[in-house]
Amino acid sequence: MDIQSWTFLIVGLTFALYIGIAIWSRAGSTKEFYVAGGGVSPLANGLATAADWMSAASFLGMAGIIAFSGYDGSVYLMGWTGGYVLLALLLAPYLRKFGKFTVPDFIGDRYYSNLARTVAVIAALFVSFTYVAGQMRGVGVVFSRFLDVEVNTGVYIGMAVVLFYAFLGGMKGITYTQVAQYCVLIFAFMVPAIFISLMATGNPIPQLGFGSSGEDGVYLLDKLDGLMTDLGFTAYTDGSKSTMDIFMITAALMLGTAGLPHVIIRFFTVPKVKDARKSAGYALLFIAILYTTAPAIAVFARTNLMETVQDTPYEDIPPWFKKWEDTDLIAWSDKNGDGKIQYAPGSAIDGKKPVFTENRGTYGQRLIANASVSPNELYVDRDITVLANPEIAGLPNWIIALVAAGGLAAALSTAAGLLLVISTSISHDLIKKQFAPEISEKTELLIARFSAFLAVIVAGYFGINPPGFVASVVALAFGLAASSFFPAIVMGIFSKRMNREGAITGMIAGLAITCYYIARFKLGWLGSPETSGADNWWFGISPEGFGTIGMLVNFGVALLVSQFTAKPPEAVQEIVENIRIPSGVGAASEH
């Protein structure tokens, strides 16, 4: 069968599985809708957490960033992996013992304030909508290539599928769907990696293969460094980012991880606090399988791409190239008129997005209408790295289709978790807790489902109009989480002195300065183009790393304000003291 037939078959089977699970596990109460009834086993929760965590940014975007950024892309590996350890060890067990469904619920009760709860809801919506934009774009990228539909149409299909099982099953349906999605995505990620590692180095373990030598006796990384420098690029194993920016991005990703509401809520779905710890350990193991493989896929993909396209006459280019051209995610403009593809340093386009002419050029290529003056003739969207890699390597069609199904599983699993956070924040933390506490459970469940529907519409818009590549968009969400949630959660657990005034002003200050920085230097909404470029970044810190500064501002403002305002009530201080004591130890001591 051809690739499209295999894709329809495998994607169709996986979608049928997800929908079947959603029908089987549909939620009948708010507890089932919010936290799956609190009865999920640690192993199942570990699998679901890993799927929730490994989004389109992990499956599609991270390898693409590493493939095209080399050493600089390692910040995503360090930040996201380290952040999960921080969350699992520092925060999750205490939040689980506190016993609240959501992060805004924790903040509202810990800081004895509905205003604090509202600020937390706003922050959760900022984070979740920014994050979900990357997932919906990932869905569109997969569908556009493998089902021969436009990217926007792919986003619409993804919206319909994720809405079905999020709307019907809530957290209960999402949890068991994510267990299946993890199995699909990890199988889809590892199978081509093992095949390509064998082909390139003879070693079936990708983590070892990309550090091994090929048939010519040259180590793969040395070979890639040579290819890069011969074409004028910086060596793959050298970085171009400053040490300060690398540190700030890594810290923002780590601290943002510890504040992500859709991951934190997973620790409320298990019966006991010790089960939360167990599921965190399982999830870390399952996550490590993909994260240790991503650098290998990045190296294989970049090497294969450069060897395949460089100086190749367009008329001799493999079919996969022209297929991806039709999605507008790869394009070539013959700037020197020699009929060969020249891949060189510099952007192939003027602006953030390429504009393509409707007519084919002399050699049949898709012309880039806004081509830049740089010698680079090739535009490659980073988000196609994982998807195109099996085609570039010439793997069987069923493996290519399997990767498409894996990409969809990764994007949809995280999108579902984010949509649940959005719907829960509105129905539980705003409506139930503040505006209409007298509503019945049935009405609350109805509001939650309607909120999920509205969230899907907004998420689809951001998927069609994303502010960047998948991984970079998601990095912004982590920065927003770091600057808003992390300090409030940490001080809520470990500081009896932190009060509502400090937490509220800290969250507002941290979120505001981070949003301003992203709006100005990433989206170009504030200031002129002359003042919004990288040369004008504050302290040389990129928008992806500025969440660390926002976090420090949050901490500083919160601590300062709390010193000049009243202490929290004694009952709140006692709760803070007790949530840090393991179950069964006894009452808190004053010493």
C-alpha positions in Angstrom: 0.0 0.0 0.0 1.0 3.6 -0.5 1.7 6.0 2.4 -1.7 7.6 2.3 -3.5 4.3 2.5 -1.3 3.1 5.4 -1.9 6.5 7.1 -5.7 6.2 6.7 -5.5 2.7 8.1 -3.3 3.3 11.1 -4.6 6.7 12.0 -8.2 5.4 11.6 -7.5 2.5 13.9 -5.9 4.7 16.6 -8.8 7.2 16.4 -11.3 4.4 16.7 -9.4 3.2 19.8 -9.4 6.7 21.4 -13.1 7.2 20.7 -14.0 3.7 22.0 -12.1 4.3 25.2 -13.9 7.7 25.6 -17.3 6.1 25.3 -16.4 3.3 27.7 -15.0 5.7 30.3 -17.4 8.6 30.0 -17.8 10.7 33.2 -21.0 10.6 35.2 -19.9 13.0 38.0 -17.8 16.1 38.4 -15.2 14.1 40.3 -14.9 11.7 37.4 -14.8 14.7 35.0 -12.1 16.6 37.0 -9.9 13.9 38.5 -11.1 10.6 37.0 -12.8 9.7 40.3 -9.4 9.6 42.1 -9.0 5.9 41.5 -6.4 5.6 38.7 -3.5 3.1 39.4 0.0 4.6 39.7 1.2 2.7 36.5 -1.8 3.9 34.4 -1.3 7.4 35.8 2.4 7.3 35.0 1.6 6.3 31.4 -1.1 9.0 31.1 1.2 11.7 32.7 3.9 10.8 30.2 1.5 11.2 27.3 0.2 14.4 28.8 3.8 15.7 29.2 5.1 14.6 25.8 3.2 16.9 23.5 3.7 17.8 19.9 6.5 19.9 21.2 8.3 16.8 22.5 7.4 14.5 19.6 7.7 16.9 16.6 9.2 20.1 17.8 12.1 19.2 20.1 13.9 17.0 17.6 13.4 19.7 15.0 14.8 22.4 17.2 17.8 20.2 18.1 18.3 19.3 14.4 18.5 22.9 13.3 20.0 24.5 16.4 22.5 21.8 17.4 24.0 22.4 20.8 21.7 25.3 21.5 18.7 23.0 21.2 19.9 21.1 24.3 18.2 23.6 26.5 14.9 21.9 25.8 16.2 18.6 26.9 17.7 19.9 30.1 14.8 22.2 30.9 11.9 19.9 30.3 13.5 16.8 31.9 14.9 18.6 34.9 11.6 20.4 35.3 9.7 17.2 35.6 12.0 16.0 38.3 11.5 19.3 40.2 7.8 18.9 39.9 7.7 15.3 41.0 10.0 15.7 44.0 9.3 19.2 45.2 5.7 20.0 44.6 3.4 17.1 43.5 3.2 15.1 46.7 2.4 18.3 48.8 -0.2 19.5 46.3 -1.8 16.0 46.4 -1.9 16.0 50.2 -3.6 19.5 50.1 -6.4 17.7 48.2 -7.6 20.3 45.7 -8.5 19.5 42.1 -6.8 22.4 40.4 -3.9 24.9 40.8 -6.3 27.9 41.1 -8.3 25.9 43.7 -5.0 25.4 45.7 -4.1 29.1 45.4 -7.6 30.3 46.2 -7.8 28.2 49.4 -4.1 28.6 50.5 -4.3 32.3 50.1 -7.9 32.6 51.5 -8.9 34.8 48.6 -11.2 34.6 45.6 -9.2 37.4 44.0 -6.1 35.1 44.2 -8.2 32.3 42.7 -9.3 34.6 39.8 -5.7 35.7 39.1 -4.6 32.1 39.1 -7.5 31.2 36.6 -6.4 34.0 34.3 -2.8 32.7 34.5 -4.0 29.2 33.8 -5.9 30.4 30.7 -2.8 32.3 29.4 -0.6 29.3 29.9 -3.0 26.7 28.5 -4.0 28.6 25.4 -0.4 29.4 24.6 0.5 25.8 25.1 -2.4 24.4 23.1 -1.5 26.5 20.1 1.5 24.4 19.6 -0.5 21.2 19.8 -3.1 22.2 17.3 -0.3 23.4 14.9 1.3 19.9 15.3 -2.0 18.3 14.3 -2.3 20.5 11.3 1.2 19.7 10.1 0.6 15.9 10.3 -2.7 16.0 8.5 -1.5 18.4 5.8 1.2 16.0 4.6 -0.3 12.5 5.2 -3.9 13.0 4.5 -3.4 15.5 1.6 -5.4 18.3 3.3 -4.6 21.9 4.0 -3.0 22.6 7.4 -6.1 24.5 8.5 -8.3 21.5 7.6 -6.1 19.3 9.6 -6.6 21.6 12.6 -10.3 21.3 12.2 -10.2 17.5 12.2 -8.0 17.5 15.3 -10.4 19.9 17.1 -13.3 17.5 16.4 -11.6 14.4 17.7 -10.1 15.9 20.9 -13.4 17.7 21.6 -15.3 14.3 21.4 -13.3 12.5 24.1 -12.7 15.6 26.3 -16.3 16.6 26.1 -17.6 13.1 26.8 -15.2 11.6 29.3 -13.5 14.5 31.0 -10.4 13.5 33.0 -11.6 9.9 33.2 -11.9 9.5 29.5 -8.7 11.5 28.9 -6.7 9.4 31.3 -7.4 6.1 29.7 -7.1 7.5 26.2 -3.7 8.9 27.1 -2.5 5.5 28.3 -3.3 4.2 24.7 -1.8 7.4 23.2 1.5 6.9 25.0 1.8 3.4 23.7 1.2 4.6 20.2 3.5 7.6 20.3 6.5 5.9 21.9 6.2 3.0 19.4 6.0 5.4 16.6 9.0 7.4 17.9 11.3 4.4 18.6 10.7 2.2 15.6 12.1 4.5 12.9 14.8 5.6 15.3 16.0 2.0 15.6 15.8 1.4 11.9 17.8 4.6 11.0 20.4 3.9 13.7 21.0 0.5 12.3 21.3 1.9 8.7 23.6 4.7 9.7 25.9 3.1 12.3 24.9 -0.6 12.6 23.9 0.0 16.2 20.2 -0.7 17.0 20.2 1.6 20.1 19.7 5.2 18.9 21.1 6.7 22.1 24.4 4.9 21.3 24.1 5.1 17.5 24.4 8.8 17.2 27.6 8.7 19.1 29.0 5.8 17.0 30.8 5.7 13.7 29.4 4.7 10.3 30.7 2.4 7.6 33.3 4.9 6.7 34.7 4.9 10.2 33.8 8.5 10.9 31.8 9.3 14.0 28.4 10.5 13.1 28.7 13.8 15.0 32.1 14.5 13.4 30.6 13.8 10.0 27.7 16.3 10.7 30.1 18.9 12.0 32.1 18.5 8.8 29.0 18.8 6.6 27.9 21.9 8.5 31.2 23.8 8.4 31.8 22.9 4.7 28.5 24.7 3.9 29.4 27.7 6.1 27.2 26.8 9.1 28.5 26.8 12.7 29.6 23.3 13.7 26.6 21.3 15.0 28.3 20.7 18.4 29.1 24.4 18.9 26.5 26.8 20.2 25.7 30.4 19.2 23.5 31.4 22.2 25.1 33.2 25.2 25.6 31.3 28.4 23.2 33.7 30.1 20.4 33.0 27.6 21.0 29.2 27.8 20.7 29.4 31.6 17.6 31.5 31.5 15.8 29.4 28.9 16.7 26.2 30.8 15.5 27.7 34.1 12.3 29.0 32.6 11.5 25.5 31.1 12.3 23.8 34.4 10.4 26.2 36.7 7.5 26.4 34.2 7.2 22.7 34.2 6.7 22.8 37.9 3.8 25.2 37.4 2.0 23.6 34.5 -1.6 23.1 35.6 -2.4 20.2 33.2 0.5 18.1 34.6 -0.1 19.0 38.2 -3.7 17.9 38.0 -2.6 14.4 37.1 -1.4 13.8 40.6 -5.0 14.2 42.0 -6.2 11.2 39.9 -4.5 8.6 42.2 -6.0 7.3 45.5 -3.1 8.2 47.9 -0.1 10.5 48.2 2.3 7.6 48.0 0.6 6.7 44.7 1.4 10.2 43.4 5.1 9.6 44.1 4.9 6.2 42.4 3.2 7.5 39.3 5.8 10.3 39.1 8.6 7.7 39.0 6.8 5.7 36.3 6.2 8.8 34.3 9.9 9.9 34.5 10.9 6.5 33.2 8.5 6.6 30.3 9.5 10.2 29.4 13.2 9.3 29.5 12.7 6.8 26.7 11.7 9.5 24.2 13.9 12.3 25.6 17.1 10.4 25.3 16.2 9.3 21.8 15.3 12.8 20.4 19.0 14.0 20.0 19.7 10.9 18.0 16.7 11.5 15.7 17.9 15.1 15.3 21.3 14.1 14.2 20.1 11.4 11.8 17.5 13.8 10.3 19.9 16.7 9.8 22.6 14.5 8.3 20.2 12.7 5.9 18.6 16.0 4.8 21.9 17.7 4.0 23.3 14.7 2.2 20.1 14.3 0.2 19.4 17.8 -1.0 22.7 19.7 -1.2 23.7 20.4 -4.8 21.0 18.0 -6.0 19.4 19.0 -9.3 15.7 19.7 -8.7 14.7 17.2 -11.4 16.5 14.4 -9.5 15.0 15.3 -6.1 13.3 12.3 -4.4 9.4 12.2 -4.4 9.2 13.0 -0.6 10.6 16.5 -1.2 7.9 17.4 -3.7 5.2 15.9 -1.5 6.3 18.2 1.4 6.5 21.1 -1.0 2.8 20.8 -1.6 2.2 21.4 2.1 4.2 24.7 1.9 6.4 23.3 4.7 9.4 22.9 2.4 10.2 25.2 -0.5 13.0 26.0 -2.9 13.8 29.2 -4.9 16.6 28.9 -7.5 18.3 32.2 -6.7 21.5 31.5 -8.8 19.7 29.8 -11.7 21.7 26.6 -11.8 18.8 24.3 -11.2 20.4 22.8 -8.1 19.3 23.1 -4.5 21.8 25.2 -2.5 21.4 24.9 1.3 23.5 27.6 3.0 23.5 29.8 6.2 20.9 32.5 6.4 17.1 32.6 6.1 15.5 31.6 2.8 12.7 34.0 3.4 12.0 37.6 4.4 9.7 37.6 7.4 8.4 34.9 9.8 6.3 33.0 7.3 7.1 32.1 3.6 4.8 33.4 0.9 4.6 31.0 -2.1 3.7 31.9 -5.7 0.9 29.9 -7.2 2.9 29.2 -10.4 5.7 26.7 -10.6 9.2 28.0 -11.5 11.4 26.9 -14.3 12.2 23.6 -12.8 8.8 23.0 -11.3 9.7 24.1 -7.8 7.5 26.1 -5.5 8.9 29.6 -5.6 9.3 31.6 -2.4 7.7 35.0 -3.2 9.4 36.8 -0.3 12.8 35.2 -0.7 15.6 36.9 1.2 18.9 38.1 -0.2 20.9 35.4 1.6 22.4 32.6 -0.6 20.2 30.0 1.1 17.7 28.6 -1.4 15.9 26.1 0.9 13.1 26.7 3.3 12.5 23.9 5.8 9.9 24.1 8.5 11.5 22.6 11.6 8.3 20.9 12.7 8.5 18.4 9.9 11.9 16.9 11.0 10.5 13.8 12.8 7.7 13.3 10.2 9.9 13.6 7.2 12.9 11.6 8.6 11.6 8.1 7.8 10.8 9.2 4.2 14.3 10.8 3.7 15.9 7.6 5.0 13.7 5.5 2.7 11.9 3.4 5.3 8.8 1.3 4.5 5.5 3.1 4.1 3.9 1.6 7.2 6.6 3.1 9.4 6.1 6.5 7.8 2.3 6.2 8.5 3.1 5.0 12.0 5.0 8.2 12.7 2.1 10.3 11.6 -0.2 8.4 14.0 2.4 9.0 16.8 2.5 12.7 16.1 -1.2 12.9 16.3 -1.3 10.9 19.5 1.3 13.3 21.1 -0.5 16.5 20.1 -4.0 15.3 20.9 -3.1 13.8 24.3 -1.7 17.1 25.6 -4.4 19.2 23.9 -7.0 17.2 25.8 -5.3 17.8 29.1 -5.0 21.5 28.4 -8.7 21.7 27.4 -9.7 20.1 30.6 -7.7 22.6 32.6 -9.4 25.4 30.7 -12.9 24.0 31.2 -12.2 23.2 34.9 -10.8 26.6 35.6 -14.0 28.2 34.2 -16.6 25.8 35.6 -15.1 24.9 39.0 -12.8 27.8 40.0 -14.9 30.7 38.6 -18.5 29.6 38.4 -18.8 27.1 41.2 -16.4 28.6 43.7 -17.2 32.3 43.1 -20.2 33.3 41.1 -22.8 30.5 41.6 -21.8 28.2 44.5 -25.4 26.9 44.8 -25.4 25.2 41.3 -26.0 21.5 41.2 -23.3 18.9 40.2 -25.2 18.3 37.0 -25.2 22.0 36.0 -21.5 22.3 36.9 -20.7 19.3 34.6 -22.7 20.9 31.8 -20.8 24.2 32.2 -17.5 22.3 32.2 -18.4 20.6 28.9 -19.6 23.8 27.3 -16.3 25.5 28.4 -14.4 22.7 26.8 -16.3 23.4 23.5 -15.4 27.1 23.6 -11.8 26.3 24.5 -11.5 24.0 21.4 -12.7 26.9 19.2 -10.1 29.3 20.6 -7.4 26.6 20.5 -8.2 26.0 16.8 -7.7 29.7 16.1 -4.3 29.6 17.7 -3.4 26.4 15.8 -4.2 28.1 12.5 -2.4 31.3 13.5 0.5 30.2 15.7 3.2 32.7 16.8 6.0 30.4 15.8 7.3 26.8 15.6 5.7 24.2 17.9 8.5 24.0 20.4 9.2 27.7 20.6 5.5 28.4 21.1 5.3 25.9 23.9 8.5 27.4 25.5 6.5 30.6 25.8 3.8 28.8 27.8 6.5 27.5 30.2 7.8 31.0 30.7 4.3 32.2 31.6 3.8 29.3 34.0 7.2 30.0 35.6 6.5 33.7 36.1 3.0 33.2 37.5 2.4 29.8 39.2 5.8 28.6 40.4 6.5 31.2 43.1 2.9 31.1 44.4 2.9 27.3 44.6 6.4 27.1 46.2 5.7 29.8 48.8 2.3 28.4 49.4 3.8 25.1 50.5 7.0 26.2 52.2 6.3 29.6 53.7 3.8 30.1 56.5 4.4 33.9 56.3 3.3 34.3 52.6 -0.1 35.9 52.6 -2.7 36.7 50.0 -1.5 40.3 49.3 2.0 39.1 48.5 0.9 36.2 46.3 -1.6 38.2 44.3 0.7 41.1 43.6 3.6 38.7 42.8 1.6 36.8 40.3 0.3 39.9 38.6 3.7 41.5 38.4 5.5 38.3 37.1 2.8 37.5 34.5 2.5 41.1 33.4 6.2 41.7 32.7 6.6 38.4 31.0 3.5 39.0 28.8 4.9 42.4 27.9 8.3 41.0 26.9 6.8 38.2 24.8 4.3 40.7 23.1 7.1 43.0 22.2 10.0 40.8 21.3 8.3 37.6 20.0 5.0 38.8 18.5 6.1 42.3 17.6 2.9 43.9 19.0 4.6 46.6 21.0 7.3 48.9 19.7 8.6 49.4 16.2 10.5 46.6 14.2 13.7 48.5 14.8 13.3 48.2 18.6 11.9 44.7 18.7 14.8 42.7 17.3 17.2 40.4 19.2 19.7 43.3 19.5 17.3 45.0 21.8 16.6 42.1 24.2 17.0 43.0 27.8 20.4 41.6 29.1 20.5 39.5 25.9 17.7 37.2 27.2 15.4 35.7 24.5 11.6 35.7 25.0 11.7 31.9 25.6 14.0 32.6 28.6 12.4 35.7 30.0 10.0 33.7 32.2 12.9 33.3 34.6 13.1 37.1 35.1 9.3 37.1 35.5 9.6 34.4 38.2 12.3 36.5 40.1 10.1 39.6 39.9 7.2 37.5 41.2 9.2 36.2 44.2 10.6 39.7 44.9 7.3 41.5 44.8 5.5 38.8 46.8 8.1 38.7 49.6 8.3 42.5 49.8 4.5 43.0 50.0 4.0 40.2 52.5 6.5 41.8 54.9 4.4 45.0 55.1 0.9 43.3 55.3 -0.8 41.1 57.8 0.2 37.5 58.5 -2.1 34.7 57.2 -4.7 33.4 59.6 -3.5 30.8 62.1 -5.7 28.1 60.4 -3.9 28.7 57.1 -0.5 28.6 58.8 -1.4 25.3 60.4 -2.4 23.8 57.0 0.9 24.9 55.6 2.7 23.2 58.5 0.8 20.0 58.2 0.9 19.4 54.4 4.7 18.9 54.7 4.4 16.1 57.3 4.2 12.6 55.8 0.9 10.8 56.5 0.8 9.0 59.9 3.7 10.9 61.5 1.5 12.9 63.8 0.8 16.5 64.5 3.3 19.2 63.6 5.8 20.2 66.1 6.7 23.8 66.9 10.4 22.9 67.1 
